[in-house]
Amino acid sequence: MTGLYLTKQEEAALNGEKGEAVKIAMEVIVKVGEALGAGRLIEINHAHISGISYNNIGEPGLKFIENIRSKGARFTVPTTINPIGVDLEDPAGIPGATREFIMKQKQVIDNLAAMGAKPVMTCTPYYVDEVKPGWHLAWGESSAVAYANTYIGAWTNREGGPLALMAAIAGRTYYAGVHIPENRIPRTVFTVHGYTNDQAVASVIGSIVARETKYKQPMIEGVEGIREPEIKTMCAAAGAAGNLEMCVIPGITKVDTSKTAIEEKVDIEQNDLEAELDQYRPTERPDVVFIGCPHVGIEELEEAAKLAISHGGQARNHFWIATSRNVYNKALQLGLVEKLRERNIRVLRDTCIVVSPGWRETGYTVATNSYKTMFYLKRIHGLKAYMAPLRELIDLSLR
Ligand code: F3S
């Protein structure tokens, strides 16, 4: 018995008529739904499973995935998976990429792929599968969640990796949080003054909004002309610095703003943005420049190649740009991977340095254009991390 309304089909699944794995998945989703006060479940169009780096989940996580697979689990909706701890095609030089780590990481992927996940390990699932406005999703990975709600107009809560996995099996999630239209209505408005399109600047805005908003959902005004890459990094920063599922950008986010009930107004002056960015700027040449948090799209790779070529010279430190396999393959065809390689800039697939092993031991200093990478490198790996616009990082590295 449950307090949630279930359809006949859902009841049957909960009672085990669709097999043990579906029964377990339904039990978990119903329990979480009850705890969150959901009245019912909702069918999902897509799932994205985060937390699959062997560095993060270790042996208990691998066993959990093997166990649910052994019960006959199959994903019933298109399902993608997050970055892992290594570029499986080209692991050379990646800290902590030992043979044993790679073997364990492959076991995680093989089990997820056997259940039906696409083995494209990325935090930008929207570059892999088409995701339509109005779709309900069960996504882990906070940056992708905020992007889906803010930019695509899809609907997803921030799920933990295991819960997204259960939703992928059950094909549904609990109807609560930002699946409900009323919970997407903005109650705080931030007005940005002097915005310029740059991912580091957008990162700073996302982090300020997440830290300072009293109410969900924050609306961000004054960013007219913001491009998709900036929205992506802003969402990633907002998801890292706070627990936001979304921001509302007028003219972009599909929310009924006629119901807006603003209770708090905050101005972000150009000076505030510059002062905050100044705190993060590199004061030395870093050991590593890392771009691609979240994973870059083709447009960002083109921009990086253009900047590097027009600057001239070669990177004198590690300079890594992370992306998904499918974007990598397109970039290869377009000659972008080679152009960047000529500048000693390496394009990585499948991975990101935040979820990779061995970084703490390197003691590297890292510079990035993403608040999320800077935040987690300090917090998880204890590294010195800086942030600056890409143009400045290229100048610093290729000088
Ligand atoms: Fe993606 Fe790693 Fe950043 S998973 S959002 S590149 S921390």
Boltz pocket constraint, residues with backbone or C-beta under 6 A from the ligand:
constraints:
  - pocket:
      binder: B
      contacts: [[A, 82], [A, 83], [A, 123], [A, 143], [A, 236], [A, 292], [A, 293], [A, 294], [A, 295], [A, 322], [A, 351], [A, 352], [A, 353], [A, 354], [A, 355], [A, 372], [A, 373], [A, 376]]
      max_distance: 6.0
